[in-house]
Amino acid sequence: MYNLYRRIAVRFKLFSTQNIWTFLKLDTQTGQIWQVQYSVDEDKGRLEYDLNLNTLINGQKRINGRFELYPTQNIYNFDQVDGKMWQV
């Protein structure tokens, strides 16, 4: 039987922010993060800006879904394999 609550592990995820034009794009394998800004005026105002290009796993196995962002008063990045946390 198919489990409707099964979590699908994907490589990249977009997370909304308090700014309606801005998202955070997370590589769930490496912990790398980009700020993504969209615009309704075609390409004008659209951008993707590196927030963290350093991989957080240093030679360990890459697994989809390893990293996740959780919104809190201080947003942080969480490694679901070994429990380490990084503040974004």
C-alpha positions in Angstrom: 0.0 0.0 0.0 1.3 3.5 -0.9 2.1 5.6 2.1 0.6 9.1 1.6 2.8 10.5 4.4 6.1 9.2 3.0 8.5 12.1 2.6 10.0 12.5 -0.9 13.7 13.4 -0.7 14.6 15.9 -3.4 17.9 17.5 -4.3 16.8 21.1 -4.2 14.1 22.9 -2.2 12.7 26.5 -2.2 11.8 28.0 1.1 9.7 31.2 1.4 10.9 34.1 3.5 9.1 37.1 5.1 9.9 39.0 1.9 7.3 37.9 -0.7 9.9 38.4 -3.5 12.6 36.3 -1.9 13.1 32.6 -1.4 16.0 30.5 -0.1 17.1 27.6 -2.4 18.7 24.7 -0.5 20.8 21.9 -1.9 19.6 19.1 0.4 22.7 17.0 -0.3 25.4 19.6 0.5 23.8 22.3 2.6 24.7 25.0 0.0 22.2 27.9 0.0 21.2 30.6 -2.5 18.9 33.6 -2.2 16.5 33.6 -5.1 14.5 36.8 -6.0 11.8 36.8 -8.6 10.0 39.6 -10.4 6.8 40.1 -12.3 8.7 42.4 -14.8 10.3 39.6 -16.9 14.1 39.3 -16.2 14.4 42.8 -14.6 14.9 42.3 -10.8 15.4 38.5 -11.0 18.5 37.2 -9.3 20.2 34.2 -7.6 22.8 35.2 -5.0 25.2 32.8 -3.3 24.7 32.7 0.5 26.9 29.6 1.2 28.8 27.9 -1.6 30.8 25.7 0.8 29.6 22.2 1.1 28.9 21.2 4.7 29.7 17.5 4.4 33.4 17.4 3.5 33.7 14.1 1.6 30.9 12.3 3.2 28.2 10.5 1.2 25.8 12.9 -0.6 22.2 12.0 0.3 19.0 13.8 -1.0 17.2 15.2 2.0 20.2 15.3 4.3 19.8 19.1 5.0 16.6 21.0 5.8 15.7 24.5 6.8 13.4 25.1 9.7 11.9 28.6 10.2 12.4 29.9 13.8 13.1 33.3 15.3 16.7 32.5 14.1 16.5 30.4 11.0 18.9 27.5 10.9 20.1 24.7 8.7 20.0 21.2 10.1 21.9 18.0 9.0 19.4 15.2 9.5 22.1 12.5 9.3 24.5 13.5 12.1 22.5 16.3 13.9 24.9 19.2 13.3 23.3 22.6 13.0 24.3 25.8 11.1 22.7 29.2 11.4 21.8 30.9 8.2 
